[in-house]
């Protein structure tokens, strides 16, 4: 669950459920990528400022360095969207409506074998946004 926000209680038919898609703070996984507001500790890198562009490029380059042949993301197009400032998790747009979170290892070369760096691919923005909202910073 999103660490800093509690989900809204919603009345669904005869019972109340706790939807993970909308939060009391206003964070909502059902909005489009362009409307999404990244919660702390995520840093939104979609801006046009030079610093955002430099971080996007640096993180994309680090991912390229770390991906060994055989990794599920090796050879795929990717662009940086955001990073968690509390850990090494980064959100990438893979194109075609697919997204991935990757826990960068910050090695200077590809690891011995996949699955490092650890990654999860999401088949839609909604699933990726939910992962961001549910993210618990750490080493896993």
ZAMARGU-53630 format. One record per atom (N, C-alpha, C, O, CB): residue in one letter; x, y negated, z negated. Coordinates in steps of 0.1 Angstrom, whole numbers, padded with zeros to 4 digits, always signed. Glycine has a CB too. Layout:
<dovos>
AXYZ
...
</dovos>
This chain:
<dovos>
X+0008+0012+0000
X+0000+0000+0000
X+0009-0012+0000
X+0020-0012-0006
X-0010+0000-0012
X+0004-0023+0006
X+0011-0035+0006
X+0014-0040-0008
X+0004-0042-0016
X+0003-0046+0014
X+0026-0042-0011
X+0030-0044-0025
X+0024-0056-0032
X+0021-0056-0043
X+0045-0045-0026
X+0023-0067-0024
X+0019-0080-0030
X+0004-0083-0029
X-0001-0093-0034
X+0027-0091-0024
X-0003-0074-0022
X-0017-0077-0019
X-0026-0065-0021
X-0022-0054-0019
X-0019-0082-0005
X-0037-0067-0027
X-0047-0056-0029
X-0057-0056-0018
X-0061-0067-0013
X-0054-0058-0042
X-0061-0044-0013
X-0071-0044-0002
X-0084-0048-0007
X-0087-0047-0019
X-0072-0030+0004
X-0092-0054+0002
X-0105-0058-0001
X-0114-0046-0002
X-0113-0037+0005
X-0111-0068+0010
X-0123-0047-0012
X-0134-0037-0013
X-0144-0040-0002
X-0148-0051-0001
X-0140-0036-0028
X-0148-0030+0005
X-0158-0032+0015
X-0170-0022+0013
X-0167-0010+0010
X-0152-0030+0029
X-0182-0027+0015
X-0193-0018+0014
X-0195-0011+0027
X-0198-0018+0037
X-0206-0026+0010
X-0194+0002+0028
X-0196+0009+0040
X-0207+0019+0038
X-0205+0030+0032
X-0182+0017+0044
X-0219+0016+0042
X-0230+0025+0040
X-0234+0026+0025
X-0236+0015+0019
X-0228+0039+0046
X-0234+0038+0020
X-0239+0040+0007
X-0227+0040-0003
X-0229+0042-0015
X-0246+0053+0005
X-0215+0037+0001
X-0204+0037-0008
X-0194+0026-0005
X-0195+0020+0005
X-0196+0051-0008
X-0186+0023-0014
X-0175+0013-0013
X-0162+0020-0010
X-0158+0029-0017
X-0175+0004-0025
X-0155+0015+0000
X-0142+0020+0003
X-0132+0009+0002
X-0135-0003+0003
X-0141+0027+0017
X-0119+0013+0001
X-0109+0003+0000
X-0102+0004+0014
X-0093+0012+0016
X-0098+0006-0011
X-0105-0006+0022
X-0099-0006+0036
X-0085-0011+0035
X-0082-0020+0028
X-0107-0015+0045
X-0076-0004+0042
X-0062-0008+0042
X-0060-0018+0054
X-0048-0022+0056
X-0053+0004+0044
X-0070-0021+0062
X-0068-0030+0073
X-0069-0044+0070
X-0064-0053+0077
X-0078-0026+0084
X-0076-0048+0059
X-0078-0062+0055
X-0074-0064+0041
X-0078-0056+0032
X-0092-0067+0058
X-0067-0074+0038
X-0062-0076+0024
X-0067-0089+0019
X-0070-0099+0026
X-0046-0076+0024
X-0068-0090+0005
X-0073-0102-0001
X-0065-0114+0002
X-0070-0125+0001
X-0074-0100-0016
X-0052-0113+0005
X-0044-0124+0008
X-0046-0129+0022
X-0040-0140+0025
X-0029-0120+0006
X-0053-0122+0030
X-0055-0126+0044
X-0047-0119+0054
X-0049-0120+0066
X-0052-0141+0045
X-0038-0110+0050
X-0030-0102+0059
X-0040-0092+0065
X-0048-0086+0057
X-0018-0095+0052
X-0039-0090+0078
X-0049-0081+0084
X-0042-0074+0096
X-0036-0080+0105
X-0061-0090+0089
X-0043-0061+0095
X-0036-0052+0105
X-0045-0052+0118
X-0040-0047+0128
X-0034-0038+0100
X-0057-0057+0118
X-0065-0056+0130
X-0064-0068+0139
X-0070-0068+0150
X-0080-0055+0126
X-0056-0078+0136
X-0054-0089+0145
X-0043-0086+0155
X-0036-0076+0154
X-0050-0102+0137
X-0042-0094+0166
X-0032-0091+0176
X-0019-0095+0171
X-0017-0102+0161
X-0036-0100+0189
X-0009-0091+0179
X+0005-0094+0175
X+0007-0109+0174
X+0014-0113+0165
X+0015-0088+0185
X+0002-0116+0183
X+0004-0131+0183
X-0003-0138+0171
X+0002-0148+0167
X-0001-0137+0196
X-0013-0131+0166
X-0020-0137+0154
X-0015-0132+0141
X-0018-0138+0131
X-0035-0134+0156
X-0007-0121+0141
X-0003-0115+0129
X+0006-0124+0121
X+0015-0130+0126
X+0004-0101+0132
X+0004-0124+0107
X+0012-0131+0098
X+0020-0121+0090
X+0014-0113+0083
X+0004-0141+0089
X+0033-0121+0092
X+0042-0112+0084
X+0042-0115+0070
X+0045-0127+0066
X+0056-0111+0090
X+0040-0105+0061
X+0041-0108+0046
X+0055-0108+0042
X+0064-0102+0049
X+0032-0098+0038
X+0058-0114+0030
X+0071-0112+0024
X+0073-0098+0020
X+0063-0091+0016
X+0073-0122+0012
X+0084-0092+0022
X+0097-0098+0025
X+0101-0098+0040
X+0113-0099+0043
X+0108-0092+0017
X+0091-0096+0049
X+0094-0096+0063
X+0097-0110+0068
X+0091-0120+0064
X+0082-0090+0071
X+0106-0111+0078
X+0110-0123+0084
X+0106-0122+0099
X+0110-0113+0106
X+0125-0126+0083
X+0097-0131+0103
X+0091-0131+0116
X+0102-0137+0126
X+0106-0148+0123
X+0078-0139+0117
X+0106-0130+0136
X+0116-0135+0145
X+0111-0138+0159
X+0118-0138+0168
X+0128-0124+0146
X+0098-0140+0160
X+0092-0143+0173
X+0093-0157+0177
X+0090-0161+0188
X+0077-0139+0172
X+0099-0166+0168
X+0100-0180+0171
X+0110-0183+0182
X+0117-0174+0186
X+0104-0187+0159
X+0110-0195+0186
X+0119-0200+0197
X+0131-0207+0192
X+0140-0211+0200
X+0111-0209+0206
X+0133-0208+0179
X+0145-0214+0173
X+0157-0206+0177
X+0156-0194+0178
X+0143-0216+0158
X+0168-0213+0178
X+0181-0207+0181
X+0184-0196+0172
X+0190-0185+0175
X+0192-0217+0182
X+0182-0198+0159
X+0185-0188+0148
X+0177-0175+0150
X+0182-0164+0149
X+0183-0194+0134
X+0164-0177+0153
X+0155-0165+0156
X+0160-0157+0168
X+0161-0145+0167
X+0141-0170+0158
X+0164-0164+0178
X+0168-0158+0190
X+0181-0150+0188
X+0183-0139+0193
X+0170-0168+0202
X+0190-0157+0180
X+0203-0150+0177
X+0201-0137+0169
X+0207-0127+0171
X+0212-0160+0170
X+0192-0138+0159
X+0189-0126+0151
X+0183-0115+0159
X+0186-0104+0157
X+0180-0130+0139
X+0173-0119+0168
X+0167-0109+0177
X+0178-0102+0185
X+0178-0090+0186
X+0157-0116+0186
X+0187-0110+0191
X+0197-0104+0199
X+0207-0095+0191
X+0210-0084+0195
X+0205-0115+0206
X+0211-0100+0179
X+0220-0092+0171
X+0214-0079+0166
X+0221-0069+0166
X+0224-0101+0158
X+0201-0079+0162
X+0195-0067+0158
X+0193-0057+0169
X+0194-0045+0167
X+0181-0070+0151
X+0189-0062+0181
X+0187-0054+0193
X+0201-0047+0196
X+0201-0036+0200
X+0181-0062+0204
X+0211-0055+0196
X+0225-0050+0199
X+0229-0039+0189
X+0235-0029+0192
X+0235-0061+0199
X+0226-0042+0176
X+0230-0032+0165
X+0222-0019+0168
X+0228-0008+0166
X+0226-0038+0151
X+0210-0020+0172
X+0202-0008+0175
X+0209+0000+0186
X+0210+0012+0186
X+0187-0011+0178
X+0212-0007+0197
X+0219-0001+0208
X+0232+0006+0204
X+0235+0017+0209
X+0222-0011+0219
X+0239+0000+0195
X+0252+0006+0190
X+0249+0019+0183
X+0256+0029+0184
X+0259-0004+0181
X+0238+0019+0175
X+0235+0030+0166
X+0228+0042+0173
X+0228+0053+0167
X+0227+0026+0155
X+0223+0040+0184
X+0215+0051+0191
X+0224+0060+0199
X+0230+0057+0208
X+0204+0045+0200
X+0224+0073+0194
X+0232+0083+0201
X+0223+0090+0211
X+0211+0091+0209
X+0238+0093+0191
X+0229+0096+0221
X+0221+0105+0230
X+0213+0115+0222
X+0218+0121+0213
X+0230+0111+0241
X+0200+0117+0226
X+0192+0126+0219
X+0183+0120+0209
X+0173+0126+0204
X+0200+0137+0212
X+0186+0108+0205
X+0177+0100+0196
X+0164+0096+0204
X+0165+0093+0216
X+0184+0088+0190
X+0153+0097+0197
X+0140+0094+0204
X+0140+0080+0210
X+0132+0078+0219
X+0129+0095+0194
X+0148+0071+0206
X+0148+0057+0211
X+0160+0055+0221
X+0160+0044+0227
X+0149+0047+0200
X+0169+0064+0222
X+0180+0062+0231
X+0176+0060+0245
X+0168+0067+0251
X+0190+0075+0230
X+0181+0049+0251
X+0178+0046+0265
X+0165+0038+0267
X+0162+0035+0278
X+0178+0058+0273
X+0157+0036+0256
X+0144+0029+0258
X+0146+0014+0256
X+0155+0009+0249
X+0134+0034+0247
X+0138+0007+0264
X+0138-0008+0263
X+0132-0011+0249
X+0123-0005+0244
X+0129-0014+0274
X+0138-0022+0243
X+0133-0026+0230
X+0136-0041+0228
X+0146-0046+0232
X+0139-0018+0218
X+0127-0048+0221
X+0129-0062+0217
X+0125-0063+0203
X+0116-0057+0198
X+0121-0072+0226
X+0133-0071+0196
X+0131-0073+0181
X+0119-0083+0179
X+0118-0093+0185
X+0144-0079+0175
X+0111-0079+0169
X+0100-0087+0165
X+0102-0093+0151
X+0100-0105+0149
X+0087-0079+0165
X+0106-0084+0141
X+0107-0089+0127
X+0117-0080+0120
X+0120-0068+0124
X+0093-0089+0120
X+0121-0084+0108
X+0130-0076+0100
X+0126-0078+0085
X+0121-0089+0081
X+0145-0079+0102
X+0128-0067+0077
X+0125-0068+0063
X+0138-0074+0056
X+0149-0068+0058
X+0121-0054+0057
X+0137-0085+0049
X+0148-0091+0043
X+0153-0083+0030
X+0163-0086+0024
X+0145-0105+0039
X+0145-0074+0025
X+0148-0066+0013
X+0155-0053+0016
X+0160-0046+0007
X+0135-0064+0005
X+0155-0049+0029
X+0162-0036+0033
X+0166-0038+0047
X+0166-0049+0053
X+0152-0024+0030
X+0170-0027+0053
X+0175-0027+0067
X+0164-0023+0077
X+0168-0018+0088
X+0187-0019+0068
X+0151-0024+0074
X+0141-0020+0083
X+0138-0031+0093
X+0137-0043+0090
X+0128-0017+0075
X+0137-0028+0106
X+0134-0037+0117
X+0123-0032+0125
X+0122-0020+0128
X+0147-0039+0125
X+0114-0041+0130
X+0103-0038+0138
X+0107-0042+0153
X+0111-0053+0155
X+0090-0045+0134
X+0105-0032+0162
X+0109-0034+0176
X+0096-0032+0185
X+0088-0023+0182
X+0120-0025+0180
X+0095-0040+0195
X+0085-0038+0206
X+0091-0029+0216
X+0102-0033+0222
X+0080-0051+0212
X+0086-0017+0219
X+0091-0008+0229
X+0085-0010+0243
X+0089-0004+0253
X+0089+0006+0225
X+0075-0019+0244
X+0068-0021+0256
X+0057-0011+0258
X+0057-0001+0251
X+0077-0021+0268
X+0047-0014+0267
X+0036-0005+0269
X+0027-0003+0257
X+0021+0008+0256
X+0042+0008+0274
X+0027-0012+0248
X+0018-0011+0236
X+0024-0002+0226
X+0017+0001+0216
X+0005-0006+0241
X+0037+0001+0227
X+0043+0010+0216
X+0053+0001+0208
X+0059-0008+0213
X+0051+0021+0223
X+0055+0005+0196
X+0063-0002+0186
X+0071+0008+0178
X+0067+0020+0177
X+0055-0012+0177
X+0082+0003+0172
X+0089+0012+0163
X+0095+0005+0151
X+0099-0007+0153
X+0101+0019+0171
X+0095+0011+0140
X+0103+0006+0129
X+0115+0015+0128
X+0115+0027+0130
X+0095+0006+0115
X+0127+0008+0125
X+0140+0015+0125
X+0147+0010+0113
X+0148-0002+0110
X+0148+0012+0138
X+0153+0020+0105
X+0161+0017+0094
X+0175+0017+0099
X+0182+0028+0100
X+0159+0027+0082
X+0181+0005+0102
X+0194+0004+0107
X+0205+0009+0097
X+0203+0007+0085
X+0198-0010+0112
X+0215+0015+0102
X+0226+0021+0092
X+0238+0011+0092
X+0246+0012+0082
X+0230+0034+0097
X+0239+0002+0101
X+0250-0007+0102
X+0264-0001+0103
X+0274-0005+0098
X+0250-0016+0090
X+0264+0011+0111
X+0276+0017+0114
X+0282+0010+0126
X+0275+0004+0134
X+0275+0032+0116
X+0295+0012+0129
X+0301+0005+0140
X+0300+0014+0153
X+0304+0009+0164
X+0315+0003+0137
X+0294+0026+0152
X+0293+0035+0163
X+0281+0044+0161
X+0276+0044+0150
X+0306+0043+0165
X+0277+0051+0171
X+0266+0060+0169
X+0269+0071+0159
X+0281+0075+0158
X+0262+0067+0183
X+0259+0075+0151
X+0262+0086+0141
X+0265+0099+0148
X+0263+0100+0160
X+0250+0087+0132
X+0268+0109+0141
X+0272+0122+0146
X+0260+0128+0155
X+0263+0133+0165
X+0276+0131+0135
X+0248+0126+0149
X+0237+0132+0157
X+0224+0125+0152
X+0223+0120+0141
X+0236+0147+0155
X+0213+0126+0160
X+0200+0121+0156
X+0196+0129+0144
X+0200+0141+0143
X+0190+0121+0168
X+0187+0125+0136
X+0177+0115+0138
X+0181+0101+0134
X+0173+0092+0133
X+0164+0118+0132
X+0194+0099+0130
X+0198+0086+0125
X+0200+0076+0136
X+0206+0081+0146
X+0211+0087+0116
X+0197+0064+0136
X+0189+0058+0124
X+0175+0063+0124
X+0169+0066+0134
X+0190+0043+0126
X+0170+0064+0111
X+0156+0068+0109
X+0147+0059+0116
X+0148+0046+0115
X+0153+0069+0094
X+0137+0064+0123
X+0127+0056+0130
X+0114+0062+0131
X+0112+0074+0130
X+0133+0053+0145
X+0104+0054+0133
X+0090+0058+0135
X+0084+0051+0146
X+0085+0038+0147
X+0081+0056+0122
X+0078+0058+0156
X+0072+0051+0167
X+0057+0051+0165
X+0051+0060+0160
X+0075+0059+0181
X+0051+0039+0168
X+0037+0037+0167
X+0031+0035+0181
X+0036+0027+0189
X+0034+0025+0158
X+0020+0042+0184
X+0014+0041+0197
X+0005+0029+0199
X-0001+0027+0209
X+0006+0053+0199
X+0004+0020+0189
X-0004+0008+0190
X+0001-0003+0181
X+0007+0000+0171
X-0019+0011+0188
X-0003-0015+0184
X+0001-0026+0175
X-0006-0024+0161
X+0000-0027+0151
X-0003-0040+0181
X-0019-0020+0161
X-0026-0019+0148
X-0019-0009+0139
X-0018-0012+0127
X-0040-0014+0151
X-0013+0002+0144
X-0006+0011+0136
X+0007+0005+0131
X+0011+0007+0120
X-0004+0024+0143
X+0014-0002+0140
X+0026-0008+0136
X+0024-0019+0125
X+0031-0020+0115
X+0033-0014+0148
X+0013-0027+0127
X+0010-0037+0117
X+0007-0031+0104
X+0011-0037+0094
X-0002-0046+0122
X+0000-0020+0104
X-0004-0014+0091
X+0009-0009+0084
X+0010-0009+0072
X-0013-0002+0094
X+0018-0004+0092
X+0031+0001+0086
X+0038-0011+0080
X+0044-0009+0069
X+0040+0007+0097
X+0038-0022+0086
X+0044-0034+0080
X+0038-0038+0067
X+0044-0041+0057
X+0044-0046+0090
X+0024-0038+0067
X+0017-0041+0055
X+0019-0031+0044
X+0019-0035+0032
X+0002-0043+0058
X+0021-0019+0047
X+0023-0008+0037
X+0038-0006+0033
X+0040+0002+0024
X+0017+0005+0042
X+0047-0013+0040
X+0061-0011+0038
X+0065-0014+0024
X+0062-0024+0018
X+0069-0019+0048
X+0072-0004+0018
X+0079-0006+0005
X+0094-0006+0007
X+0099+0004+0011
X+0075+0006-0005
X+0100-0018+0006
X+0114-0019+0008
X+0122-0009+0000
X+0119-0006-0012
X+0119-0033+0005
X+0132-0003+0006
X+0140+0007+0000
X+0149+0014+0010
X+0150+0009+0021
X+0132+0018-0008
X+0155+0025+0006
X+0165+0032+0015
X+0159+0044+0022
X+0166+0051+0028
X+0177+0036+0007
X+0146+0045+0021
X+0140+0057+0028
X+0132+0053+0040
X+0127+0062+0047
X+0131+0065+0018
</dovos>
